Amino acid sequence: MSVLHFAADGAIPHAVRDVDCACREAGELRNSYDLSSGGDYVSPNAVYTAEQLGLDPADGSVSLCLEGINPGESTIEFYVDPDGPSGPIGWILSDTVKVTVVNIDLSVDNNTSLTDAVDGVRNYLPGYEGTTDKLVAGGNTFNTVVYQVQPMKIVTDGVGPNSGITSVEYTIVETTNYAGYAENKTYPPTEGWIWPYADYSFDDDDDADFQVGTLGATKDWVQFYCKDYGGKAIVRVDVKMDGTVVFQYDLGIPIDVDDDGISDKWEREQVASWNTQFGESQTEDFQFFAAEDDKEKQDPDAAGNTDGGTNMPNHKTEGDSLTVLQEYRGFILDGGAGHGGGHKRLSPSKKELLVEVDIMAGVTNMPSEAGIRGIMGTVSSGFGHLTDGAGINLYYVIDETAATHEVFPRLDADDWANEHRRKTDGSTNMLSEFIYLAFVDSLSDAPDWIGGAGGCGSMVFVDRLYPLWNSIAPPKNSFSAWSAYQGQRTLTSLRSKDLHQEVVVPAGNLGFAFDAVFRRVLF
């Protein structure tokens, strides 16, 4: 066994060794220097006195602790010279210890190696292999995304027939079971809110919480599936020798020391973002955010104007009505705030506004679906504008692209919206956290209205807006620009009719700022 100090970060900087021997237990602070130099490290092939080892005079014993470094088998031999270096007896073999070092972890890229950059529960975010989304097989919008499970492997490295290990058993002793696979999406669509599966399983198509692994020459593994972006599990691993458990380990997936259902890795990253957003120096740990927190500050760019734009006024309240756990699990979105579509984890330091968009069928001069996406992109850029915006990231989904055509009076606008808002083709969807914006025909009793906001959200009346735009003599901006301007005005006209508007969009003190930015950007 070669001699080398074990680096604190787990790296092996110069040579490979299998175990370290020390005079302190796990959890105790250890001095990395050799025992003969006042440290705690017991070097192989080194000579120590009884006093240096700290032998108990009463029984002549001392407890030494081992730390596993590399998976596999090692043998440690202890020799004693009873009469010291000047006596005639010399060295006598006192004891031999056979050590099997086992490493149990997650192979995120679904091979049996645990050394790839994306591997390990410390690096893992549910549904992802590094930065690659693995729960989506295709599509990048609310209506086109194609769901798939994420295949991985749990690997027990360092066991095999030569070590005497005969089997390894894996049991999911704890797992989440959220509705859908993201905050606003389920599969298959016909299940609506119902999601019959646990968020982790040993079966790709059903619940399976127990599996015997596949034992190879030097490692054992089991197929393991993630089915939710916010899923958490604890897998108990029982290493057996002839039916007897000789080692048991509980693997948390992902690492979640504070047991709040959120990856510690993600929490640390978000504290760093918080410090940047608000010019603070919070400790980057997993204790700053709690799962139910909703504490984005009232001042979106802090007193020091940390985003580099114009110093923004305070919002009406702190928070954006989305908990940290919801933001961690994330949403399937079409776009907004620079997002190209698909799954998106949100930020607990930056307020977000989520918008459900419906397009009425049969409306003359209605922009195409692609045109509506361009309009919503412009709306989003206004909310996040560093100079005249509101310090809010706006994201959207286009739900119904051919909602029922109707020209209704003002009193019936909410009735029409109620048939479509947070519903897809009449069935309740998972858009309860979204405010509503519909591009519709016109009002039968107010034909001059180009937009409005009611109890169920906002509407842009395209049949009236288009001729108004068309009546303006050139040069003039595009109809898309006019539609975006009207879209942002109707969204910021909402008040306490929806929880989100009262919390996120304080129209009373930001409406004019929004007006200014859209006039500047579009006109």
Secondary structure as GFF3:
##gff-version 3
##sequence-region A 1 523
A	DSSP	beta_strand	19	22	.	.	.	ID=ss1
A	DSSP	three_ten_helix	35	37	.	.	.	ID=ss2
A	DSSP	beta_strand	41	42	.	.	.	ID=ss3
A	DSSP	alpha_helix	50	53	.	.	.	ID=ss4
A	DSSP	beta_strand	65	68	.	.	.	ID=ss5
A	DSSP	beta_strand	72	80	.	.	.	ID=ss6
A	DSSP	beta_strand	92	101	.	.	.	ID=ss7
A	DSSP	beta_strand	103	107	.	.	.	ID=ss8
A	DSSP	beta_strand	128	129	.	.	.	ID=ss9
A	DSSP	beta_strand	132	133	.	.	.	ID=ss10
A	DSSP	beta_strand	136	138	.	.	.	ID=ss11
A	DSSP	beta_strand	146	147	.	.	.	ID=ss12
A	DSSP	beta_strand	150	157	.	.	.	ID=ss13
A	DSSP	three_ten_helix	161	163	.	.	.	ID=ss14
A	DSSP	beta_strand	167	175	.	.	.	ID=ss15
A	DSSP	three_ten_helix	189	191	.	.	.	ID=ss16
A	DSSP	beta_strand	200	201	.	.	.	ID=ss17
A	DSSP	beta_strand	210	212	.	.	.	ID=ss18
A	DSSP	beta_strand	214	215	.	.	.	ID=ss19
A	DSSP	beta_strand	219	226	.	.	.	ID=ss20
A	DSSP	beta_strand	233	241	.	.	.	ID=ss21
A	DSSP	beta_strand	244	253	.	.	.	ID=ss22
A	DSSP	alpha_helix	264	278	.	.	.	ID=ss23
A	DSSP	alpha_helix	324	329	.	.	.	ID=ss24
A	DSSP	beta_strand	331	333	.	.	.	ID=ss25
A	DSSP	beta_strand	342	344	.	.	.	ID=ss26
A	DSSP	beta_strand	351	359	.	.	.	ID=ss27
A	DSSP	alpha_helix	369	383	.	.	.	ID=ss28
A	DSSP	beta_strand	392	398	.	.	.	ID=ss29
A	DSSP	three_ten_helix	410	412	.	.	.	ID=ss30
A	DSSP	alpha_helix	413	418	.	.	.	ID=ss31
A	DSSP	beta_strand	423	424	.	.	.	ID=ss32
A	DSSP	beta_strand	427	428	.	.	.	ID=ss33
A	DSSP	beta_strand	435	440	.	.	.	ID=ss34
A	DSSP	beta_strand	451	454	.	.	.	ID=ss35
A	DSSP	beta_strand	457	461	.	.	.	ID=ss36
A	DSSP	alpha_helix	462	470	.	.	.	ID=ss37
A	DSSP	alpha_helix	479	492	.	.	.	ID=ss38
A	DSSP	alpha_helix	499	504	.	.	.	ID=ss39
A	DSSP	alpha_helix	507	522	.	.	.	ID=ss40
###
